Amino acid sequence: MPLKKEISDFLVCDHDPHPRVPPGDYVLYCSEAKVYCDPGLKAYKCRLRFSDPSSETLPMLSAFINLGSNPKPPGPRSRYYQEWTIANGARPKRKDRMSPNVFLGKFFLVRVGWVHEKQYDGRAHTEHTRYSLVREIKALECSGVKKLPSTEVQKPLSK
């Protein structure tokens, strides 16, 4: 006889709760950059994940950058463009691919704040559903690992 599953077996939280930290400026390391289509909002998003490797108390925080409903190059007034230029250290040249990988492995000065007062469907967040996220990348602090100069031996020019 098959076992009947209880409704409580399906009501199990399968993810960690969103972190809650005091708002302010932090120097954080970007460890993940991913572009995905949010099915609920029907829009493309870039999710950046930040952490502080030197602190065991500060949880991993996310930044969500809206890329619009159809994938197209971001304009110079968009948040993605502005923060991408900070991570890249320069504006993109014509025909440059603005990959989110430019954020990876770097330390940034970021502004952390609370999620907006209202959810995407217009309902207000309750005290228990509010959480912290990275609201803005302010500056590039350091690029993480430094590359050493090439040790490749140069061949002499032939005559």
N, C-alpha and C positions, 0 to 999 in steps of 0.2 A: 504494500500500500504506500503510495507516494506521500511524503511529508508535506503538510500544508504550511506554506510560509506565512508568518505573521506580518502584518503591515509595518510593525516596528522594525522588521529586518530591512526594509527598504528606506527607512528614514534615518540613515546613518550619514553623518557629515564626512565627506570624502576629501576635504581640503583643509589646509590650515587657515585660521582666521586672518583677515587682513591686519597688518600691524598698526599699532597706535603709538606714536612718539610725539614729543612736544614740537610744535612748529618752530622753524628757525632755519639758519644756514648751516650746512654740514659739508664736509669734504668727504665724498663717497666714491667708490670704485665701481665702474660699470662692468658687469660680468656677463650680461646677456642682452642681445638686441634682436628682436624678432618682429617681422611684419606679418600680420594675419588679418583675416576678414572676420569682424565681429558679427555673428549671425543675428543677435538680438537687435543691434543698432543698424545692421546692413551697411556698415562702413568699414574701411580699412583703417587699421591702427598700427602704430609702431610701439611695442612694449619694450622699455629699457628697464633692466633690473640693476639696482645699486645696493652696495653693502659697504660696511667699514671693516676691513680685514683686521684692524688692530683692536676692535671692540667686540666683546662677546655679548654685550647687552643690547646693542642696536640691531634690530632685525633687518632683513632684506626688504627694501622698498622698491616700488615700481613707479615708472612714469609712463603715461599713456598719451601718445601724440596722435591726433586725428589726421588722417591722410585723405579723407573724403570718401564719397560713395563709388567713384570709379578711379582705378589706378591711373594717375597722370603725374607728370613731373611737378613737384611742389614749387609754388611761386615764391619770390623773394620776401613777401610779407608773411608767409606761413611760419608757424612755430617750428616745424621740422627744418625748414631751410635755415632759419636763424640759429637753431641749436646745432645743426649739422656743420655750419661754418665755424662755430666755436670749437667743435670737436676736431674739425679738419685743419684749423689754423688759417684758413683762407677761403675765399668764395670759390665756388666751383667754376671750372672753365666750361666753355660751350661743349656740349656732348659728354660731359663727365657723368658717370653713374654715381648717384648719391646713395650709396649703399649704407644701411644702418651699421655695418661692421666697423665704420669709422669711430664709433663710440666705444668699442670693446677694448678692454685692457688699459683704460685711462682713468685718472682721478679728476673729478670735477667738483667745483664749488656749486652746490645746488641749494635751492630753496624748498624746504619741506613744509607742506601745509595739509589741511584737512580736505577731504573730498567735498564737493559742492553741497550746499544745503539740500538741494532736491535731487532725487534720482532721475535717471533718463526718462522714466515714464511720468514725471511730474509730482510724484508723491514725495513727501519730506522724509529725509533720513531721520531715524530715531537715534537716540544717544548710543545705542548698541550696534547700529549699522554704520556709523561714521568711522572712517579710518584715515590713516596718513598716506600720502603719496608725494612723489617729487613733482612740484608744480612748475619748476623752471631750472634750466641749466644756466648758471650765471657766468662761469669762466672755466677754462681748462687749467687745472692745477699742475698736473704732470702727466706724461705719457706712459707711465708704468715702466715696462722693460725698455731699456735703451739698447739700440742695435750697435754692435761694434763695427768698426770699419772693415771692409772686405780684406781678406788676407790672400786673395787670389793673385797669383804671380802674373805680372804683365809680360806678354811676349814682345820681344823687340820687333820693330818694324822691319819688314824685309826690303831689300834693295832692288 
